[in-house]
Amino acid sequence: MTSDNFTLDDDLIRESNRYAPLPAGSDAQMVRYLTLHRDRTVALLGEIDETLDVYRRALDAYQPKSNQKVGLIWMRESDRLNGATKPAMVRWLIRNYSGGMRWFYTELPQRDLPRRAKSCGGWALGAGETKEALRRIQTLMEQRKNLVAHWANLSRALS
């Protein structure tokens, strides 16, 4: 049979583009499987968040409390993930505001975090520890971002 004699029926094309049906009796297994992965994902996110909080406190201890200090804060995402919080790296700034000094922050990009650590003057004392903490924070934040993105894609695919 040559390809010239063979024509595809439009109904056949529409039927072949659908997803394969789940085998009978696999619903309970699928629910158990997805529940297990959800529980593991939530536990892993909790561990990452606790570790990030330890490094946040370490950054506060290694750097002097002055202008240009690098820190980690938790920001609420109002538009995504039901208002969940996400970690963000910031540079703290002191500014004059109505006759008094106030702290403000500027959000930093997530790449090359160890390069953002200061190492001269009063910052030199904890510069090595600060760079190492920033290196580990960057790795943890990338893992967290990938994990949340993977779960978001999975939930979108299942709905």
N, C-alpha and C positions, 0 to 999 in steps of 0.2 A: 504494500500500500504506500503510495507516495504522498507527500504533503500537499500536493495539488488537489487530491481527491478528498482530503480531510478538512472539514470546516467545524469550528467550535460553535456550539449552541450557546446563545446568550444566557439561558437559564443555567447551563452547566458552569459557565464562568462565574455567575453570581454565587452558586452553591459552593464552588471550590475556594472562594475568598473568605468564607466563614471560618471561625476557629473550630478546631476539633472538639467534639463534645467530651466531657469528662466521662470516664467509664462508670457504670452503675456501681454504687456502693463506695465510691471514693470520696464522697462529700465529707464524711466524718474524718477520714484520714487527712484530707486537705486542711480541714479546720484545725486538727491537732498539729499538723506541720506548721501552718502559719502562726498559730498561737505560740508554739515553741520558739519560732524565729522572732516574733514580736517581743516575747519575754527576754530573749537573749539580747535583742537590740536595745531595749530599755535598760537592761542591766549594764550593758557596755557603755551606753550614753551616760549613765549615772557614774560609772567608774572614771570615764574621761572628764566629766564635769568636776568630780571631787579632786582629781589630779590637777586640773587647771586651777582650782581654787587654792591648792597648796602652792603652786607656782606663783599665783597672784600675791599671796602673802610673802613668798620669798622675794619677789621683785620689790615689794614695799620695804622689806628689811635691808636689801642690798643697796638701795639707792637713797641718797639724801632727800629730805623733803624740801625740794626747791623747784624752781621753774624748769621745764623741759623733762620732767620725770616720765618714764614710760610705765604704763600700767595696763591692767586687764579689767574690764568692766563687763557687766551683763546687760545687754540691751533687749528691750521687748520688741518683737516683730509684730506690729499691729496688723499687717496685711497678710501674713502667711502663717501657716501652722498653728492656727487658733491662738495667736498672741503669745507663742512660746518665746522664751528668752534665748539669746545666742551670745557667745562671747565675742568681744571686740577689743582690739588693741588700741590704746589711746596714748596721746602725749598730753600730760597735764601742764596747764599754763596758769600763771597768776597774773591777774589784770586788775587795774584800778577800776572800781565801779562805784559811783556815787560816793566818793570820798573814802571808800574802804577797799580792802584787797579781797578778791574772790577767786576761787578756782574754777577754771573752765577746761574743757578737753577738746582735742582734735582727733578724730578717728584716723588711724594709720592703715595703710594697705597691708595685706597679710603676707606679702612676699618680702624676703630679706629682713626679717625682724631682728636678727642679731646685729646687723649693721646699724640699727637705730639706737644702740646703747652708747652712752657717752663714756669716755675713758680717761678724761683729763681733769685735773683739779681735784675737787672733792669727790668726784665720781670714780676716781681711779681705784679706791679701796675695794669696791665690790664689782669691778668691771668684768672680770672673768666669770664670776658666778652669774652676773646679770646676763651676759651673752649666752651662757649655757642654758639658763632658764628660758630665755627667749627662743633659743633653738628648739628646745623641747616643747614649748608652748606652740610654736609654729607647726610642729609635727602633729601634736594632739588636735589642734584646730583643723588641720587638713583631714585627719581621720574622722573627726566629728562631722565635718561638712560632707564628706563622702558617704558616711553612714546615714545621715539625715536625707541626703539626696537619693540614695538607693532606696530607702524606705518610702520616700515620697513617690518615686517612680513605680515601685511595687504596688502601693495603694492605688495609684492612678490606673495601673494596668488591670487591677482586680475589680475596679468599680465599673 
